[in-house]
């Protein structure tokens, strides 16, 4: 019986591409495991403090900048992307919360990683030799967007998102670092041109310039990564976003005709599709866990979500929500009480003024007392 033949690198790449199609990945590509194209830009971004409190980015920066420190002898990066584009969405009312599209479904980490591991298992089966490979979905020491650009999955947009000419930017990325040498795919040229809609459309002015995002002013960072109080000067600019933000993608022309994604696991859930802000503000810890278990929103914890909800209600301009915010002044979480105080001042009125004065007498937390003091100063 003849010995089984070992696939050539090109044959192996073709087998992987076919398996990626079977797994319903939207995009597939291969890049060499070289240092990232944007290595210096990433270093400069960190040095400028644009990562804000995301210390983990600096903590493993060396590994992010050299795949060979993650997988010994790394030769190739296998990159995949999945569209989570839900298609056209209804406009939110003033008392409805907006949640970033990717967070309206189950946690994508738990959805993508099993399929990416299945691709790795297939790689090991067909390689014809022992293979070192590690798969990551957004949580490992990999600059996924840089790798995806080099693998031909799109270009690095001015809004810092990966953009594909057909599928736009509503894409979730995964990467596999392997010691196999595979033929790389051709890169895609940039098609941003002179367009600057993402830069001028950001309400908080988070873009220092094209391709440079200051996380400290980004609504996604402020509503997810930031654990403490949202800076007071930025609260009015957040609008009704309560988890993440899509504005710099919504205004991108490349998303206008992008086809919807078709992964059932990434379908929107009713509880995350334009939820009523007053209902969110009234969530008990048990209800929060029940409604958001297994979704990205778990990441903010209840106190972070309700902090964001209080800000959104303050921005609603709707005085009918004053009683809801007044009740939230008694919440167990200082973060919720403090932001509710700010929101009451934004809405104003006799009932808001009375609630703030009553809370000022009862409050003992230093942070909330400062919020209440500033709130009282702002009252007409």
C-alpha positions as CSV (number, residue, x, y, z in Angstrom):
1,X,0.0,0.0,0.0
2,X,1.5,3.4,-1.0
3,X,2.4,5.8,1.7
4,X,-0.1,8.7,2.2
5,X,1.1,11.9,0.6
6,X,1.6,15.0,2.5
7,X,-0.4,17.9,1.0
8,X,1.6,20.8,-0.5
9,X,1.2,24.2,1.2
10,X,-1.2,25.3,-1.5
11,X,-3.3,22.1,-1.2
12,X,-3.4,22.5,2.5
13,X,-4.6,26.1,2.1
14,X,-7.3,25.0,-0.3
15,X,-8.5,22.3,2.1
16,X,-8.7,24.9,4.9
17,X,-10.5,27.4,2.7
18,X,-13.1,24.7,1.8
19,X,-13.5,23.8,5.5
20,X,-14.0,27.4,6.4
21,X,-16.8,27.6,3.9
22,X,-18.4,24.5,5.4
23,X,-18.2,26.2,8.8
24,X,-20.0,29.3,7.3
25,X,-17.2,31.8,7.9
26,X,-17.9,34.9,5.8
27,X,-14.2,35.5,5.0
28,X,-11.0,33.5,5.1
29,X,-7.4,34.4,4.4
30,X,-3.8,33.6,5.2
31,X,-1.0,35.9,6.2
32,X,2.6,35.4,7.1
33,X,3.4,35.4,10.8
34,X,5.5,38.5,10.5
35,X,5.5,41.5,12.8
36,X,2.4,43.6,12.3
37,X,2.3,46.3,9.7
38,X,0.9,48.7,12.3
39,X,3.5,47.7,15.0
40,X,4.9,51.2,15.4
41,X,1.4,52.8,15.2
42,X,0.3,50.5,18.0
43,X,3.3,51.4,20.2
44,X,2.7,55.1,19.6
45,X,-1.0,54.6,20.4
46,X,-0.1,53.0,23.7
47,X,2.5,55.7,24.5
48,X,0.0,58.5,23.9
49,X,-2.3,57.0,26.5
50,X,-5.1,56.2,24.0
51,X,-5.6,52.8,25.5
52,X,-6.9,54.5,28.7
53,X,-7.5,51.9,31.5
54,X,-7.1,48.9,29.2
55,X,-3.8,47.9,30.7
56,X,-3.9,44.4,29.3
57,X,-3.1,45.8,25.9
58,X,0.2,47.2,27.1
59,X,0.8,44.2,29.4
60,X,1.3,41.8,26.6
61,X,2.3,44.2,23.9
62,X,5.5,42.3,23.0
63,X,3.6,39.1,22.3
64,X,1.0,41.0,20.2
65,X,3.9,42.4,18.1
66,X,5.5,39.0,17.4
67,X,3.4,35.8,16.8
68,X,6.6,33.7,17.4
69,X,6.4,34.6,21.1
70,X,2.9,33.0,21.2
71,X,3.6,29.9,19.0
72,X,7.2,28.8,18.8
73,X,8.2,28.7,15.2
74,X,5.1,30.5,14.0
75,X,5.0,30.8,10.2
76,X,1.4,31.7,9.2
77,X,-1.7,33.4,10.5
78,X,-5.1,31.9,9.4
79,X,-7.7,34.7,9.6
80,X,-11.5,34.4,9.5
81,X,-14.4,36.9,9.7
82,X,-18.1,36.5,10.3
83,X,-20.6,39.1,9.4
84,X,-23.0,40.1,12.2
85,X,-24.8,42.8,10.2
86,X,-28.5,42.5,11.1
87,X,-29.6,44.7,8.2
88,X,-31.7,47.8,8.5
89,X,-32.7,48.6,12.0
90,X,-35.6,50.8,13.3
91,X,-34.8,54.2,14.8
92,X,-34.7,54.4,18.6
93,X,-37.2,56.5,20.5
94,X,-35.8,59.0,23.1
95,X,-36.6,56.6,26.0
96,X,-35.2,53.5,24.2
97,X,-31.6,52.4,24.7
98,X,-29.2,51.7,21.8
99,X,-26.9,48.7,22.0
100,X,-24.1,48.1,19.6
101,X,-25.1,45.5,16.9
102,X,-22.5,42.9,18.0
103,X,-23.9,42.9,21.5
104,X,-27.5,42.2,20.6
105,X,-26.9,38.5,20.4
106,X,-25.1,35.8,22.3
107,X,-21.5,36.5,23.2
108,X,-19.6,36.1,20.0
109,X,-16.5,34.7,21.7
110,X,-18.5,31.6,22.7
111,X,-20.0,31.4,19.2
112,X,-17.0,31.8,17.1
113,X,-14.3,30.0,19.1
114,X,-15.8,26.5,18.8
115,X,-16.0,26.8,15.0
116,X,-12.5,28.2,14.9
117,X,-11.2,25.3,16.9
118,X,-13.0,23.0,14.5
119,X,-11.0,24.6,11.7
120,X,-7.8,24.0,13.7
121,X,-8.8,20.3,14.3
122,X,-9.2,19.9,10.5
123,X,-5.8,21.5,10.0
124,X,-4.3,18.9,12.2
125,X,-6.1,16.1,10.5
126,X,-5.0,17.0,7.0
127,X,-1.5,18.4,7.6
128,X,0.3,15.1,7.4
129,X,2.6,16.1,10.4
130,X,2.3,17.4,13.9
131,X,1.1,20.9,14.0
132,X,1.4,23.7,16.5
133,X,-1.6,26.0,16.4
134,X,-3.5,28.3,18.7
135,X,-6.9,29.9,18.0
136,X,-8.0,33.3,19.3
137,X,-11.2,35.3,19.1
138,X,-10.5,38.8,20.4
139,X,-9.0,37.7,23.8
140,X,-5.5,36.6,22.9
141,X,-2.2,38.4,22.2
142,X,-3.0,39.0,18.5
143,X,-3.6,42.2,16.6
144,X,-6.5,40.7,14.7
145,X,-7.3,43.6,12.4
146,X,-3.7,43.9,11.3
147,X,-3.5,40.2,10.6
148,X,-6.8,40.3,8.7
149,X,-5.5,43.2,6.5
150,X,-2.4,41.2,5.6
151,X,-4.6,38.1,4.9
152,X,-6.7,40.1,2.4
153,X,-9.9,40.3,4.4
154,X,-10.2,44.0,3.9
155,X,-8.4,47.3,4.8
156,X,-7.9,49.3,7.9
157,X,-10.5,52.0,7.8
158,X,-10.1,55.6,9.1
159,X,-12.6,54.5,11.9
160,X,-10.0,51.9,12.9
161,X,-12.4,49.0,11.8
162,X,-11.6,46.4,9.3
163,X,-13.6,47.1,6.2
164,X,-14.4,44.6,3.4
165,X,-15.5,46.0,0.0
166,X,-18.7,43.9,0.0
167,X,-19.4,43.0,3.6
168,X,-18.5,46.3,5.1
169,X,-17.3,46.5,8.7
170,X,-19.8,44.6,10.8
171,X,-17.3,41.8,11.1
172,X,-16.2,39.6,14.0
173,X,-12.6,38.4,13.6
174,X,-10.7,35.2,14.6
175,X,-7.1,34.2,14.1
176,X,-5.1,31.0,14.2
177,X,-1.3,31.2,14.7
178,X,0.4,28.1,13.4
179,X,3.9,26.8,12.6
180,X,2.8,25.6,9.2
181,X,4.1,27.7,6.3
182,X,1.0,28.4,4.1
183,X,0.8,30.6,0.9
184,X,-0.4,34.1,1.9
185,X,-3.4,35.8,0.2
186,X,-3.1,39.1,-1.6
187,X,-3.9,42.2,0.3
188,X,-6.9,44.5,-0.5
189,X,-6.2,48.1,-1.2
190,X,-7.9,50.8,0.9
191,X,-11.1,52.4,-0.4
192,X,-11.7,55.1,2.2
193,X,-10.4,57.7,-0.2
194,X,-11.2,61.3,0.9
195,X,-14.2,60.2,2.9
196,X,-14.2,61.5,6.5
197,X,-17.8,60.7,7.6
198,X,-16.6,58.5,10.5
199,X,-14.3,61.1,11.8
200,X,-16.7,64.0,11.8
201,X,-19.7,61.8,12.8
202,X,-18.3,60.8,16.2
203,X,-20.2,62.9,18.7
204,X,-17.5,62.8,21.3
205,X,-14.6,63.6,19.0
206,X,-12.8,60.4,19.7
207,X,-10.7,60.4,16.6
208,X,-7.4,62.2,17.0
209,X,-7.1,61.9,13.2
210,X,-7.6,59.3,10.5
211,X,-6.9,55.8,11.8
212,X,-6.2,57.0,15.4
213,X,-8.9,56.5,18.1
214,X,-8.5,58.0,21.6
215,X,-10.4,55.4,23.7
216,X,-10.8,58.0,26.5
217,X,-13.4,59.8,24.4
218,X,-15.0,56.7,22.7
219,X,-18.6,55.9,23.6
220,X,-17.8,52.2,23.4
221,X,-15.0,52.5,25.8
222,X,-17.0,54.8,28.1
223,X,-20.0,52.5,28.3
224,X,-18.1,49.2,28.5
225,X,-14.4,49.3,29.5
226,X,-14.6,52.2,31.9
227,X,-15.4,50.9,35.3
228,X,-15.9,54.2,37.2
229,X,-17.8,57.4,36.6
230,X,-18.2,58.7,33.0
231,X,-16.5,62.1,32.7
232,X,-19.3,64.7,33.2
233,X,-18.4,66.7,30.1
234,X,-18.8,63.6,27.9
235,X,-22.2,62.4,29.3
236,X,-24.4,64.8,27.2
237,X,-22.6,63.5,24.1
238,X,-23.4,59.8,24.6
239,X,-27.0,60.2,23.7
240,X,-29.0,57.0,24.3
241,X,-26.2,54.5,23.8
242,X,-26.1,52.1,26.8
243,X,-23.6,49.5,25.6
244,X,-21.1,50.3,22.9
245,X,-21.7,52.5,19.8
246,X,-22.0,52.0,16.0
247,X,-22.0,55.6,14.8
248,X,-18.7,55.5,13.0
249,X,-19.9,52.4,11.2
250,X,-23.4,53.6,10.6
251,X,-22.1,56.5,8.6
252,X,-19.6,54.4,6.6
253,X,-20.7,54.2,2.9
254,X,-19.4,50.6,2.7
255,X,-22.1,49.4,5.1
256,X,-25.0,50.8,3.1
257,X,-25.4,47.8,0.8
258,X,-23.5,45.1,2.9
259,X,-25.6,41.9,3.0
260,X,-26.9,40.8,6.4
261,X,-25.1,38.1,8.2
262,X,-26.7,34.6,8.4
263,X,-25.5,33.0,11.6
264,X,-28.5,32.1,13.7
265,X,-26.4,32.2,16.8
266,X,-25.7,35.9,16.1
267,X,-29.4,36.9,15.7
268,X,-30.7,39.8,17.7
269,X,-32.4,38.9,21.0
270,X,-35.6,40.9,21.9
271,X,-34.2,42.0,25.3
272,X,-31.3,43.8,23.6
273,X,-33.2,45.3,20.7
274,X,-34.1,48.9,21.6
275,X,-35.0,48.1,25.3
276,X,-37.0,50.6,27.3
277,X,-34.6,52.6,29.4
278,X,-36.9,52.8,32.4
279,X,-37.3,49.0,32.4
280,X,-33.5,48.7,32.4
281,X,-33.1,51.1,35.2
282,X,-35.4,49.1,37.4
283,X,-33.6,45.8,36.8
284,X,-32.8,43.9,40.0
285,X,-29.4,41.9,40.2
286,X,-31.4,38.7,39.6
287,X,-33.2,40.1,36.6
288,X,-29.9,41.4,35.1
289,X,-28.4,38.0,35.3
290,X,-31.5,36.4,33.9
291,X,-31.8,38.7,30.9
292,X,-28.2,39.1,29.9
293,X,-26.5,35.8,30.9
294,X,-24.4,34.7,27.9
295,X,-24.4,38.1,26.2
296,X,-21.6,40.7,25.9
297,X,-23.6,42.9,28.2
298,X,-22.6,40.8,31.2
299,X,-19.2,42.5,30.9
300,X,-20.4,45.8,32.3
301,X,-22.2,44.1,35.3
302,X,-25.5,45.6,36.4
303,X,-23.9,48.7,37.9
304,X,-22.2,49.6,34.6
305,X,-25.3,49.1,32.5
306,X,-27.5,51.1,34.9
307,X,-24.9,53.9,35.0
308,X,-25.2,54.1,31.2
309,X,-29.0,53.9,31.4
310,X,-29.1,56.8,33.8
311,X,-27.0,59.0,31.4
312,X,-29.2,58.0,28.5
313,X,-32.4,59.0,30.5
314,X,-30.8,62.3,31.3
315,X,-30.2,62.9,27.6
316,X,-33.7,61.8,26.7
317,X,-35.3,65.2,27.4
318,X,-38.4,63.4,28.7
319,X,-39.6,64.7,32.1
320,X,-41.8,61.7,32.5
321,X,-38.8,59.6,33.5
322,X,-37.9,61.9,36.5
323,X,-39.7,59.5,39.0
324,X,-37.7,56.6,37.7
325,X,-34.4,58.5,38.2
326,X,-35.6,59.7,41.6
327,X,-36.1,56.1,42.7
328,X,-32.7,55.1,41.3
329,X,-31.2,57.6,43.8
330,X,-31.8,54.9,46.3
331,X,-30.0,52.1,44.3
332,X,-27.5,50.0,46.2
333,X,-24.7,50.9,43.8
334,X,-23.1,54.3,44.2
335,X,-22.3,54.5,40.5
336,X,-26.0,54.3,39.7
337,X,-27.0,56.9,42.3
338,X,-24.3,59.4,41.2
339,X,-25.3,59.2,37.5
340,X,-29.0,59.3,38.3
341,X,-28.3,62.6,40.2
342,X,-26.6,64.0,37.1
343,X,-29.5,62.9,34.9
344,X,-32.1,64.6,37.2
345,X,-30.3,67.9,36.8
346,X,-30.4,67.5,33.1
347,X,-34.1,67.0,33.1
348,X,-34.8,69.6,35.8
349,X,-38.1,70.4,37.5
350,X,-39.5,70.6,41.0
351,X,-39.7,66.8,41.5
352,X,-36.0,66.4,40.4
353,X,-34.9,69.2,42.8
354,X,-36.8,67.7,45.7
355,X,-35.4,64.2,45.1
356,X,-31.9,65.5,45.0
357,X,-32.2,67.5,48.2
358,X,-33.7,64.5,50.0
359,X,-30.9,62.2,48.8
360,X,-28.3,64.8,49.9
361,X,-29.5,64.4,53.5
362,X,-29.3,60.6,53.4
363,X,-26.2,60.0,51.3
364,X,-23.0,58.8,52.9
365,X,-20.8,57.7,49.9
366,X,-18.1,60.2,49.2
367,X,-18.4,59.9,45.4
368,X,-22.1,60.2,45.4
369,X,-22.0,63.2,47.7
370,X,-19.7,65.0,45.2
371,X,-22.1,64.2,42.4
372,X,-25.0,65.5,44.4
373,X,-23.0,68.7,45.3
374,X,-22.2,69.3,41.7
375,X,-25.8,68.6,40.8
376,X,-27.2,71.1,43.3
377,X,-24.8,73.7,41.9
378,X,-26.2,73.1,38.4
379,X,-29.8,73.4,39.5
380,X,-31.4,76.6,38.2
